[in-house]
Amino acid sequence: MATNAEIAARLLRDAAGFFRTVGEQNAPLKEHMDKNAQAFEVMAERVEADPLGEASFGQPPAEGAPED
């Protein structure tokens, strides 16, 4: 059985795919949709790597943490 984190990551990746598809079909939105897709992919990776990790948006990364 899948964990909540695995399901969340899958949903985030599916949403990223949706944004990329919208961008491919609508050139004026492509850049914005690609940025949205990238954000969802980054969060999917974070959820998989550290499901209980805390977001540090707007704060310097913790010592030893990877920078995005």
Secondary structure, DSSP 4 states (H G I P E B T S, - for coil): ---HHHHHHHHHHHHHHHHHHHHHH-GGGHHHHHHHHHHHHHHHHHHHH-TTPPP-TTSPPPTTPPP-
